[in-house]
Amino acid sequence: MLHQFQQSIPHGYQSATVQADTIMAIQAELQAKGVDVPLNSFIIKAAALALRAVPEVNVRYSSESHLTFVPTVDISVAYGQTNLIVRSADILGIQDISVRVKDMADRASENKLQPEECQGGSFTISNLGMFDSVEQFTAIIHPPQAAILTIGGTRIDMDENFKPINRYGCH
């Protein structure tokens, strides 16, 4: 079925390496205060704000190949073979996103998600960053969504002054 999606939906690929020092510093500050927020929550929030800023990407394809602009920014987070839908992610705080994703992931592991919690969204994020050897990968867009962002693991590089910087790969 995924092969059919790839053949029926136009796919274009772009790769980038993103400096993650600022996000990781904020994450460390929060952890020092006893607040555990995974890197993925920051990525979900950034994607949601980008979709709000560029509504032409916050769309869904109908079966007649028409675009439908989506009034809310609902992010689909790939979790195994399930997609967890973070509703109105653009107006949620980072910690709220983190709590919602963790709650849904826990319930997904127990097969206790409601259908509406894993259906919808216009944009998917698939993060394999927990596997350090995965720097980048490609994924297939699931209809009727219009786009997917894949995130690889963080790595330490050196900047032009040989200072260590954290980066992660996006595709």
Sequence and secondary structure as in RCSB ss.txt:
>XXXX:A:sequence
MLHQFQQSIPHGYQSATVQADTIMAIQAELQAKGVDVPLNSFIIKAAALALRAVPEVNVRYSSESHLTFVPTVDI
SVAYGQTNLIVRSADILGIQDISVRVKDMADRASENKLQPEECQGGSFTISNLGMFDSVEQFTAIIHPPQAAILT
IGGTRIDMDENFKPINRYGCH
>XXXX:A:secstr
 HHHHHHHS      EEEE HHHHHHHHHHHHTT    HHHHHHHHHHHHHHH TTTSEEE TTS EEE SS  E
EEEETTEEEEETTTTTS HHHHHHHHHHHHHHHHTT   GGGSS  SEEEEE TTSTT         TTB EEEE
EEEEEEEE TTS EEEEEEE 
